[in-house]
Amino acid sequence: MPGALSDRLVSVRARIVAACARAGRPSADVRLVAVSKRMPAATVRVALAAGVDALGESYVQEARAKRAELGDPPGVEWHFIGRVQRNKAAAMTAFALVHSIADTRVAAAVSRAATAQAAVVPVLIQVNLSGESTKEGTTAAGLPDLLDEVRALPGVRVAGLMTMPPPLAPEQVRPAFRALRELRDRQAAADQLRELSMGMSGDFEVAIEEGATLVRVGTAIFGPRPTA
């Protein structure tokens, strides 16, 4: 299994480099976030040994347990990519980046927790471009107001935007990735919104071609997730 994981990681990295070349972008522009949710700590340890330096988790308790078991290795960033619950907002200060701030109430809860801990939490604003009721996030029309509100909060720094398109073929979701980049470029102080978190195992190459700076890749690195 260690060899298989390492081989998959090498393949993903090569695909990132190739996608950057097609887009005329330096590969250093794109950061790989290995989505380790529901993967046991032993598997994550293999990924770290293979050179993974950013991990994406969706559940606070699971992330805490893994970090404790792994000894919270230096040089590794933990990103929170799941739905942020207000009652877990204080835990967000332990993450290098929170990808999924969906509304002002959640942002305010993170702000209060960060301020109490004298911390600053880098966050991304989640944008729901598909209009799916099952997905969190602001609309494109609501983004400017939400940006203004979150930027005004102490203890929170807006670093960019995130989106999750429907699970369709890569070319079918390309317009959503392009739309997020164009939406970012229209915002006030767009130069402060460097990060675009978009693209997963099935479509990260298209996302890179459309401007992604963070790709959240799980199964293409770790293989199928445990069902229980």
C-alpha positions as CSV (number, residue, x, y, z in Angstrom):
1,M,0.0,0.0,0.0
2,P,2.8,2.6,0.7
3,G,4.2,2.1,-2.8
4,A,0.8,2.4,-4.4
5,L,0.0,5.6,-2.5
6,S,3.4,7.0,-3.4
7,D,2.8,6.2,-7.1
8,R,-0.6,7.8,-7.1
9,L,0.8,10.9,-5.5
10,V,3.6,11.1,-8.1
11,S,0.9,10.8,-10.8
12,V,-1.2,13.5,-9.3
13,R,1.7,15.9,-9.1
14,A,2.7,15.2,-12.7
15,R,-0.8,15.9,-13.8
16,I,-0.7,19.2,-11.8
17,V,2.5,20.2,-13.6
18,A,1.1,19.3,-17.0
19,A,-2.1,21.2,-16.4
20,C,-0.1,24.3,-15.3
21,A,2.0,24.0,-18.5
22,R,-1.2,23.9,-20.6
23,A,-2.4,27.0,-18.9
24,G,0.9,28.8,-19.1
25,R,1.2,28.9,-15.3
26,P,4.2,28.0,-13.1
27,S,3.5,24.9,-11.2
28,A,4.4,26.7,-8.0
29,D,1.1,28.6,-8.3
30,V,-0.9,25.5,-7.4
31,R,-0.9,23.9,-3.9
32,L,-2.0,20.3,-3.5
33,V,-4.3,19.7,-0.5
34,A,-4.5,15.9,0.1
35,V,-8.0,15.2,1.4
36,S,-7.4,12.8,4.3
37,K,-10.9,12.8,5.8
38,R,-12.0,9.3,6.9
39,M,-8.5,8.0,6.2
40,P,-6.8,6.3,9.2
41,A,-3.7,8.0,10.7
42,A,-1.5,5.1,9.5
43,T,-2.4,5.9,5.9
44,V,-1.9,9.6,6.5
45,R,1.5,8.9,7.9
46,V,2.4,7.1,4.6
47,A,1.3,10.2,2.7
48,L,3.4,12.5,4.8
49,A,6.4,10.3,4.3
50,A,5.8,10.5,0.5
51,G,6.0,14.3,0.8
52,V,2.4,15.5,1.3
53,D,2.5,18.8,3.3
54,A,-1.1,20.0,3.3
55,L,-4.0,17.8,4.5
56,G,-7.7,18.5,4.2
57,E,-10.1,17.4,6.9
58,S,-13.9,17.9,7.2
59,Y,-14.6,16.9,10.8
60,V,-13.1,18.6,13.9
61,Q,-12.9,15.5,16.2
62,E,-11.4,13.4,13.5
63,A,-8.7,16.0,12.7
64,R,-7.9,16.3,16.4
65,A,-7.5,12.6,16.8
66,K,-5.2,12.3,13.8
67,R,-3.0,15.2,14.8
68,A,-2.6,13.7,18.3
69,E,-1.7,10.3,16.9
70,L,0.7,11.7,14.3
71,G,2.3,14.0,16.7
72,D,1.3,17.1,14.8
73,P,4.4,16.9,12.5
74,P,6.1,20.2,11.8
75,G,5.8,21.7,8.3
76,V,2.4,20.1,7.7
77,E,-0.6,22.4,7.2
78,W,-4.1,21.2,8.2
79,H,-6.9,22.7,6.2
80,F,-10.6,22.6,7.2
81,I,-12.7,21.8,4.1
82,G,-16.0,20.8,5.6
83,R,-19.1,22.6,6.8
84,V,-18.2,25.0,9.6
85,Q,-20.6,24.6,12.5
86,R,-20.9,27.6,14.8
87,N,-20.5,25.5,17.9
88,K,-17.2,24.3,16.5
89,A,-15.9,27.7,15.5
90,A,-13.3,27.8,18.2
91,A,-11.6,24.8,16.7
92,M,-11.0,26.7,13.4
93,T,-8.1,28.5,15.0
94,A,-6.1,25.3,14.8
95,F,-6.2,25.2,11.0
96,A,-3.9,26.9,8.6
97,L,-6.8,27.7,6.3
98,V,-10.6,27.3,6.5
99,H,-12.0,26.7,3.0
100,S,-15.7,26.9,3.8
101,I,-17.0,30.1,5.3
102,A,-20.6,30.2,3.9
103,D,-22.3,33.1,5.7
104,T,-21.8,36.0,8.1
105,R,-23.0,34.1,11.2
106,V,-20.4,31.4,10.8
107,A,-17.7,34.0,10.1
108,A,-18.7,36.0,13.2
109,A,-18.4,32.9,15.3
110,V,-15.0,32.2,14.0
111,S,-14.1,35.8,14.5
112,R,-15.2,35.7,18.2
113,A,-13.2,32.6,18.8
114,A,-10.1,33.9,17.1
115,T,-10.2,37.2,18.9
116,A,-10.5,35.4,22.2
117,Q,-7.4,33.4,21.4
118,A,-5.5,36.4,20.0
119,A,-5.4,34.6,16.7
120,V,-6.0,35.4,13.0
121,V,-7.7,32.7,10.9
122,P,-7.2,32.8,7.1
123,V,-10.5,31.8,5.5
124,L,-12.0,31.4,2.0
125,I,-15.6,32.4,1.2
126,Q,-17.6,29.5,-0.2
127,V,-19.6,30.4,-3.3
128,N,-22.5,28.2,-4.5
129,L,-22.5,28.8,-8.2
130,S,-24.7,25.8,-9.1
131,G,-27.7,26.9,-6.9
132,E,-27.8,23.4,-5.3
133,S,-29.8,23.4,-2.1
134,T,-27.6,20.6,-0.7
135,K,-24.5,22.8,-0.9
136,E,-23.5,25.7,1.4
137,G,-22.3,29.0,0.2
138,T,-23.3,32.5,-0.9
139,T,-24.6,33.3,-4.4
140,A,-22.5,35.2,-6.8
141,A,-24.8,38.2,-6.3
142,G,-24.4,38.0,-2.6
143,L,-20.6,37.8,-2.6
144,P,-19.8,41.5,-2.5
145,D,-21.8,42.1,0.6
146,L,-20.6,39.0,2.3
147,L,-17.0,39.9,1.5
148,D,-17.5,43.4,3.0
149,E,-19.0,41.9,6.2
150,V,-16.4,39.2,6.7
151,R,-13.5,41.5,5.9
152,A,-14.7,43.9,8.7
153,L,-14.5,41.2,11.3
154,P,-11.4,41.0,13.6
155,G,-9.5,37.8,13.8
156,V,-10.4,36.7,10.3
157,R,-8.5,37.3,7.1
158,V,-10.2,36.6,3.8
159,A,-7.7,34.9,1.5
160,G,-9.9,34.0,-1.5
161,L,-12.9,31.9,-2.6
162,M,-13.9,28.3,-2.8
163,T,-16.6,26.4,-4.8
164,M,-17.8,22.9,-5.2
165,P,-19.6,22.3,-8.6
166,P,-21.9,19.3,-9.2
167,P,-20.2,15.9,-9.8
168,L,-20.1,16.1,-13.6
169,A,-17.6,15.4,-16.3
170,P,-14.6,17.8,-16.2
171,E,-15.6,19.8,-19.3
172,Q,-19.1,20.2,-17.9
173,V,-17.8,21.9,-14.7
174,R,-15.2,24.0,-16.5
175,P,-17.7,26.9,-16.8
176,A,-18.1,26.9,-13.0
177,F,-14.4,27.1,-12.4
178,R,-14.1,29.9,-14.9
179,A,-17.0,31.7,-13.4
180,L,-15.4,31.7,-9.9
181,R,-12.2,33.2,-11.3
182,E,-14.1,35.8,-13.2
183,L,-16.3,36.5,-10.1
184,R,-13.1,37.0,-8.0
185,D,-11.6,39.3,-10.5
186,R,-14.7,41.6,-10.3
187,Q,-14.5,42.1,-6.5
188,A,-13.2,45.0,-4.7
189,A,-9.5,44.5,-3.7
190,A,-9.4,41.4,-5.8
191,D,-5.7,41.2,-5.5
192,Q,-6.2,40.3,-1.8
193,L,-8.2,37.2,-2.9
194,R,-5.3,35.2,-4.3
195,E,-6.6,31.8,-3.4
196,L,-9.1,29.9,-5.5
197,S,-9.9,26.5,-3.9
198,M,-11.6,24.5,-6.6
199,G,-11.1,21.1,-8.3
200,M,-11.1,17.6,-6.8
201,S,-9.9,14.2,-7.9
202,G,-12.2,14.0,-11.0
203,D,-11.7,17.5,-12.3
204,F,-8.6,19.2,-10.7
205,E,-6.8,19.5,-14.1
206,V,-9.6,21.6,-15.6
207,A,-9.8,23.7,-12.4
208,I,-6.0,24.4,-12.7
209,E,-6.5,25.5,-16.3
210,E,-9.2,27.9,-15.1
211,G,-7.1,29.4,-12.3
212,A,-7.2,27.2,-9.2
213,T,-4.5,27.8,-6.7
214,L,-5.6,25.1,-4.3
215,V,-6.8,21.7,-5.5
216,R,-8.5,19.3,-3.0
217,V,-7.6,15.8,-4.0
218,G,-8.5,12.7,-2.0
219,T,-9.3,9.4,-3.8
220,A,-6.7,10.0,-6.6
221,I,-4.1,9.9,-3.8
222,F,-5.5,7.7,-1.1
223,G,-7.8,5.4,-3.2
224,P,-11.4,4.7,-2.2
225,R,-12.5,5.9,1.2
226,P,-13.6,3.5,4.0
227,T,-17.4,3.4,4.0
228,A,-17.7,3.0,7.8
